[in-house]
Amino acid sequence: MITAIVLISAAADRIPETAQQIADIEGVSQVYSCAGDVDLIAIVRVTSHEDLAALIPAKISKVDGVVNTDTHIAFRSYSSADTDSAFEIGIESA
């Protein structure tokens, strides 16, 4: 599974509608509105790079209100749950 983080600049008056349209696209698992340099962040999960190459320019970029996208492909995932479970290896339950 390929995970990509898509930073999206959107027209200010269309952010809620744009976010919902993006969230409805197959392959988009989450969309966050946020403060900062970008308006929306979409988490995309697909099975191949070809799917990703088709999804961003052909679907997300075509949503009304999307001004610009910047895509980052994730190599590895880290979470506190993963770290906690790693430190529990070899510890027997009481």
C-alpha positions, 0 to 999 in steps of 0.5 A: 500500500502506498501512502501519500500526503497531499498538501492542497491550496484551495480557494478560500470561499470553497474550502468546505465544499472542496474538502468534501469533494476530495474526501469522496474520491476513492483512494482518499482516506482523510482530508483535514482543513488546517491553518498554515501554508496550505488549506487542506491536507489529504491522506491518500492510500493506493495500491500502485504508483500508477494509481497515485499518478492518476488520482492526483492530477486527474481527480484531486487537481480537477476538483472545483476550488483546488488551486495547487497541490504538493504531493509527498510519498511516505516511505515508512510509518511511525506511531507511538503505538508501534514504539510502545509495543516494541518496548514490550517485546520479551516482557511477560504479562503478570 
